[in-house]
Amino acid sequence: MDHETAWADPDTRRAWRRTALFRCAALPASLPAFPAWLFAVVMTPAWLLVLWLPVLCVGLWYALLAMAAVASRGVSPEARARARAAGARVGGD
């Protein structure tokens, strides 16, 4: 292992950044998707909705992932070290 932590590995940090950017982009994209979905439900025959159900489920999943990513920002290693030094239990302690 070249790095002590995953955060010290540049490839891992790049992958985390890419994932975070994708999720942050998915959140605003999901906002106009809801009215489009509502229009589709009201104006489309039921048999066609059954065909689109997997696509809708995947879109909903990505929207929820994006909201969870925004809601749960990670704690920096420095803040974690300060909390430990102050006697707080952090993460899996």
DOKE-674918 format. One line per 10 residues: number of its first residue (from 0); for each residue x, y, z of N, C-alpha, C. Coordinates in pm, 1 decimal. Layout:
DOKE-674918
NUM> X Y Z X Y Z X Y Z ~ ...
***
This chain:
DOKE-674918
0> 83.2 -117.9 0.0 0.0 0.0 0.0 87.6 124.2 0.0 ~ 60.5 212.7 -89.3 138.5 335.7 -98.9 86.1 445.6 -6.9 ~ -40.6 436.0 33.7 -103.3 544.3 109.0 -160.1 490.0 239.2 ~ -154.4 573.1 344.2 -208.0 533.0 473.6 -360.2 526.4 472.0 ~ -421.1 623.9 408.9 -567.6 628.9 403.6 -613.1 636.7 258.6 ~ -738.8 609.2 238.8 -795.3 618.7 103.4 -794.4 763.2 54.9 ~ -810.4 859.1 147.4 -813.8 999.3 108.4 -679.3 1044.9 52.3 ~ -570.7 982.6 95.6 -437.8 1020.7 48.4 -410.5 969.8 -93.3 ~ -488.0 873.9 -139.8 -469.1 817.9 -273.5 -534.0 910.0 -377.5 ~ -456.9 964.5 -472.4 -514.3 1058.3 -570.5 -623.2 996.3 -657.4
10> -609.0 870.0 -693.8 -711.6 806.2 -777.3 -843.5 793.1 -702.5 ~ -834.4 758.9 -574.4 -955.8 746.5 -493.6 -1022.3 882.7 -476.1 ~ -942.5 985.4 -450.4 -999.0 1119.3 -435.8 -1066.4 1164.6 -564.5 ~ -1005.6 1133.9 -677.0 -1064.6 1170.2 -806.6 -1197.5 1097.4 -825.8 ~ -1202.2 970.1 -789.6 -1326.5 893.0 -803.1 -1434.7 948.9 -711.1 ~ -1397.6 986.2 -589.7 -1495.8 1044.9 -496.7 -1548.7 1176.8 -550.7 ~ -1458.9 1260.4 -605.5 -1502.4 1387.5 -662.7 -1597.8 1365.1 -779.7 ~ -1564.5 1270.2 -865.0 -1649.3 1240.7 -981.1 -1787.7 1193.4 -934.9 ~ -1790.8 1107.9 -833.9 -1918.2 1059.6 -781.0 -1998.8 1173.8 -720.4 ~ -1932.6 1259.6 -643.7 -2002.7 1372.3 -581.4 -2058.4 1467.3 -687.2
20> -1980.2 1495.6 -790.9 -2028.4 1584.2 -897.3 -2147.8 1523.5 -970.1 ~ -2141.9 1392.4 -994.8 -2253.8 1326.5 -1061.6 -2379.9 1335.7 -976.0 ~ -2364.8 1310.9 -846.3 -2482.6 1315.2 -759.1 -2536.9 1456.3 -745.3 ~ -2449.5 1554.3 -738.7 -2496.0 1693.4 -730.7 -2564.4 1735.6 -860.6 ~ -2521.1 1683.4 -971.9 -2586.8 1713.1 -1099.4 -2719.0 1637.5 -1111.2 ~ -2726.7 1521.6 -1049.9 -2849.6 1442.3 -1058.3 -2963.1 1506.2 -978.3 ~ -2930.5 1575.4 -870.6 -3035.0 1637.0 -789.3 -3112.5 1743.3 -866.6 ~ -3045.9 1842.9 -927.9 -3125.1 1940.4 -1005.1 -3194.9 1877.0 -1125.3 ~ -3134.9 1773.1 -1181.4 -3198.9 1707.0 -1295.1 -3325.7 1634.3 -1252.6 ~ -3331.0 1593.0 -1126.2 -3448.8 1520.6 -1079.5 -3567.4 1614.0 -1055.3
30> -3541.3 1743.2 -1034.2 -3651.0 1836.4 -1007.2 -3745.4 1852.8 -1126.4 ~ -3696.5 1875.0 -1249.0 -3792.0 1879.8 -1360.8 -3843.3 1741.0 -1399.6 ~ -3776.3 1637.2 -1351.6 -3821.3 1502.5 -1386.1 -3954.4 1469.8 -1318.4 ~ -3979.4 1526.7 -1200.2 -4105.1 1494.8 -1131.7 -4227.2 1545.2 -1208.0 ~ -4230.6 1672.5 -1252.5 -4347.4 1713.1 -1333.0 -4360.1 1632.1 -1461.9 ~ -4247.5 1596.7 -1522.0 -4254.2 1513.8 -1643.1 -4314.3 1377.4 -1610.5 ~ -4273.6 1321.0 -1497.4 -4329.8 1191.9 -1455.8 -4479.1 1205.4 -1427.4 ~ -4517.5 1313.8 -1360.4 -4658.9 1334.5 -1329.9 -4740.5 1348.7 -1458.1 ~ -4688.7 1421.6 -1554.8 -4756.5 1434.6 -1683.6 -4769.6 1297.4 -1750.6 ~ -4662.6 1219.0 -1743.3 -4665.6 1086.8 -1805.6 -4769.8 997.3 -1739.1
40> -4782.0 1005.1 -1608.5 -4879.3 921.6 -1536.9 -5021.5 960.9 -1574.6 ~ -5046.1 1090.1 -1587.0 -5181.6 1136.0 -1614.8 -5220.0 1113.9 -1761.1 ~ -5125.1 1133.0 -1853.0 -5158.7 1133.4 -1995.3 -5126.3 1004.9 -2071.3 ~ -5063.0 908.8 -2007.3 -5017.0 789.6 -2078.1 -5103.2 668.8 -2040.9 ~ -5131.4 581.8 -2137.2 -5206.3 459.7 -2105.0 -5127.8 370.4 -2007.4 ~ -5199.2 290.6 -1932.1 -5138.3 209.9 -1826.2 -5035.2 110.4 -1880.8 ~ -5060.7 50.6 -1993.9 -4967.2 -50.2 -2045.2 -4831.4 11.6 -2077.5 ~ -4831.4 138.1 -2123.0 -4706.2 204.7 -2154.0 -4630.4 242.7 -2026.0 ~ -4704.1 274.8 -1921.2 -4639.6 305.6 -1793.2 -4566.2 184.0 -1737.5 ~ -4622.5 66.3 -1760.6 -4556.6 -56.1 -1713.6 -4421.8 -72.7 -1783.1
50> -4413.9 -36.1 -1910.5 -4287.1 -44.7 -1981.6 -4184.7 56.0 -1928.0 ~ -4231.7 172.6 -1884.0 -4141.3 277.7 -1835.0 -4111.7 266.5 -1686.1 ~ -4176.7 176.5 -1615.9 -4158.7 165.0 -1471.2 -4013.0 141.7 -1429.4 ~ -3936.9 53.4 -1494.6 -3795.7 37.9 -1454.3 -3715.4 167.1 -1470.2 ~ -3740.0 242.5 -1576.1 -3668.7 368.2 -1596.8 -3704.2 467.4 -1486.4 ~ -3830.0 473.8 -1451.3 -3872.4 563.2 -1344.0 -3810.2 523.6 -1210.3 ~ -3802.1 394.5 -1183.9 -3743.0 347.8 -1058.0 -3594.4 383.0 -1050.5 ~ -3522.7 365.6 -1159.3 -3380.4 400.3 -1160.3 -3363.0 550.7 -1143.1 ~ -3444.9 630.1 -1208.8 -3438.0 775.0 -1192.7 -3465.9 818.4 -1049.6 ~ -3565.0 756.1 -987.2 -3595.3 785.8 -847.7 -3479.6 746.3 -757.5
60> -3418.0 631.1 -785.4 -3303.2 585.1 -706.4 -3188.7 686.0 -712.4 ~ -3156.3 735.4 -832.1 -3048.1 832.9 -845.9 -3084.0 965.5 -777.9 ~ -3209.5 1003.5 -784.4 -3251.1 1126.8 -716.9 -3234.8 1113.2 -565.6 ~ -3272.9 997.6 -511.9 -3256.8 975.1 -367.5 -3109.9 969.0 -328.7 ~ -3026.6 906.8 -411.6 -2883.0 904.2 -383.7 -2824.3 1044.8 -382.4 ~ -2868.7 1127.4 -475.7 -2818.5 1264.8 -482.1 -2859.1 1342.6 -357.6 ~ -2982.8 1326.6 -313.3 -3027.0 1396.6 -192.8 -2952.8 1345.8 -70.0 ~ -2928.5 1216.1 -62.8 -2853.9 1161.3 51.0 -2710.2 1211.4 51.1 ~ -2650.6 1224.0 -65.9 -2512.6 1273.0 -74.0 -2503.5 1418.1 -29.5 ~ -2602.1 1498.5 -65.4 -2602.0 1638.5 -24.1 -2628.8 1649.2 125.9
70> -2717.6 1564.3 175.7 -2755.4 1571.3 317.2 -2645.5 1521.6 409.9 ~ -2563.4 1428.6 364.8 -2461.7 1371.4 454.1 -2323.0 1400.8 400.7 ~ -2277.6 1521.4 424.1 -2142.0 1557.6 382.3 -2043.8 1490.7 475.6 ~ -1931.1 1450.3 421.6 -1830.2 1381.6 500.3 -1758.9 1474.0 598.2 ~ -1701.1 1413.9 700.6 -1624.8 1487.7 799.7 -1478.7 1481.9 758.9 ~ -1411.5 1596.3 759.5 -1271.1 1601.1 718.9 -1184.2 1531.1 822.1 ~ -1070.1 1476.6 780.3 -980.1 1410.7 876.5 -933.7 1504.9 986.9 ~ -915.5 1633.5 954.1 -872.9 1729.5 1055.6 -980.8 1747.2 1162.3 ~ -1106.1 1760.4 1119.5 -1216.2 1775.5 1215.0 -1232.6 1649.2 1298.4 ~ -1213.0 1534.6 1236.2 -1221.2 1408.3 1308.9 -1112.0 1400.1 1415.7
80> -989.3 1444.0 1380.9 -878.0 1440.9 1476.3 -903.5 1538.2 1591.7 ~ -958.4 1657.5 1560.9 -989.6 1753.7 1666.5 -1095.8 1698.6 1760.8 ~ -1195.0 1631.0 1704.2 -1302.0 1575.3 1788.8 -1247.0 1464.6 1878.2 ~ -1159.0 1382.0 1823.2 -1096.6 1276.3 1904.8 -1011.3 1337.0 2016.8 ~ -937.1 1444.7 1981.6 -852.0 1509.5 2081.5 -937.1 1570.2 2193.2 ~ -1057.5 1612.5 2160.9 -1147.1 1669.7 2261.4 -1219.2 1563.0 2341.4 ~ -1196.3 1435.5 2307.3 -1257.1 1326.2 2381.6 -1388.6 1274.7 2325.5 ~ -1427.1 1321.0 2207.4 -1553.9 1277.7 2148.0 -1534.7 1143.8 2077.6 ~ -1640.5 1066.3 2072.5 -1638.9 942.5 1995.4 -1674.6 978.4 1852.0 ~ -1593.7 933.7 1757.5 -1611.3 970.2 1616.7 -1624.7 844.3 1534.0
90> -1725.5 842.4 1446.9 -1741.3 730.4 1353.1 -1758.7 598.3 1423.2 ~ -1673.0 502.8 1394.3 -1684.6 367.2 1447.7 -1611.9 345.2 1579.2 ~ -1582.8 454.1 1651.9 -1510.8 439.8 1780.0 -1593.3 362.2 1879.4
***
